[in-house]
Amino acid sequence: MAFKLESFINDCKSALKEEKPPEIVRQLLLNAIATPESVFEELGTPERSAVEKLYVSDSLTIINVVWAPKMTLLPHNHRMWAVIGVYSGREDNIFWRRLDSESDNSEEGRIEAAGAKSIGAGEAIALGKNIIHSVTNPTTAFTSAIHVYGGDFFTMERSEWDPLSLTEQAYDIEKNMKYFEEQNALLAMPK
């Protein structure tokens, strides 16, 4: 079945009324990305990294994320459930856990790696609201994925972690959106 954005948005809105929206949205995404050519027809062929808003409300955000080759996003959380469906390329996720300890304040706000999952074209993964992850496109091509969030992705206060100290800090949405443009500038540089 061909992917149609308007129908997909309406189906995701309907899923919010159900008992387990992330499970329903994951299945909707799996159906959508089963025919990547129809997603390309509807959203366009990626030519640059981007975070394209497809639908945003207080209870639901749908974005088309295009990762530049070899691009990596720092560990971060969402503080809402998320479902990611890759329709081209690959996303490598590292999952992190907090090291907060009542007996040792030196670890407060720090994280350590706790697992990993690679998501290729045609695959979708649901993330709980407390998940912390970092994302890398390990390929030399663009990776494209539809991300669905159970809230407003752009206004939710959340955290990211420094890549060296792995200490928690406030998530800076503007800095992260600028990072996508910086990746495009690097791609445009003469080789």
SULBEL-V868412 format. One record per pair of residues at least 6 apart in sequence whose C-alpha atoms are under 6 Angstrom apart, sorted by sequence separation. I is the first residue (numbers start at 1). J is the second residue. If there is no record, write none. Layout:
BEGIN
I,J
I,J
END
This chain:
BEGIN
15,21
55,61
161,167
55,62
100,107
161,168
54,62
99,107
100,108
160,168
161,169
54,63
160,169
53,63
159,169
52,63
99,110
159,170
160,171
52,64
98,110
99,111
159,171
51,64
98,111
158,171
51,65
97,111
50,65
97,112
50,66
96,112
49,66
96,113
97,114
49,67
95,113
96,114
49,68
95,114
95,115
94,115
95,116
94,116
93,116
93,117
92,118
91,118
91,119
3,32
90,119
90,120
89,121
88,121
87,121
3,38
86,121
87,122
2,38
3,39
86,122
96,132
86,123
95,132
96,133
85,123
95,133
85,124
94,133
84,124
94,134
84,125
93,134
83,125
93,135
83,126
92,135
82,126
92,136
82,127
91,136
81,127
91,137
81,128
90,137
81,129
80,129
79,129
36,87
79,130
90,143
33,87
77,131
89,143
77,132
88,143
111,166
29,85
76,132
88,144
110,166
76,133
87,144
110,167
75,133
86,144
87,145
109,167
75,134
86,145
109,168
74,134
85,145
73,134
85,146
73,135
84,146
72,135
84,147
72,136
83,147
71,136
83,148
71,137
82,148
70,137
82,149
69,137
70,138
81,149
70,139
81,150
69,139
80,150
69,140
69,141
69,142
68,142
67,142
67,143
66,143
66,144
65,144
65,145
64,145
64,146
77,159
63,146
76,159
63,147
76,160
62,147
75,160
62,148
75,161
61,148
34,122
61,149
33,122
60,149
60,150
59,150
60,151
61,152
59,151
60,152
58,151
58,152
57,152
50,180
49,180
END
